[in-house]
Amino acid sequence: MRKITAVQLVNELSVFDKMAQVSTYSARFCLDDYLIEEVQEAIKTCNRMYPAYHFTHELVYGGFGHDLVVVDRKKKAAYDRLPKPYTYEDCFVALKEEFGRISSAWFHGLWNQRLTEEEYQEVLTSYRELQKRLEEKRLEKKSEG
């Protein structure tokens, strides 16, 4: 087993470059090229060395993969202060009223998770765009057959 240092982990994954580029307060980095045992101590050290960020280790794909999740504490605090008048449930109620049906996504998710106005509009827009593309495909197939 190789020894991975905190600095080495941060540099190999270009953590700070990516954190500067993302518009959200967090980013996820695939650790599948590393053994869990190799990175656990490095992640603990990262939390001590880089106090502006919070580093966590998460298992993904039912434990078959693992990721490093990095949160920019300042961006997260700013996000937490934003008003969040909506929930995911509000999104699906609005979409059900608009389309008369809902996707299977209704059965998966955190219905009480609070959303900003921007996040709410993004969910509605992406679902509308998906419905538009599905309808275009349906009409395309109908005209072919």
Order of alpha helices (4+ residues) and beta strands (2+ residues): alpha-alpha-beta-alpha-beta-beta-alpha-beta-alpha-beta-alpha
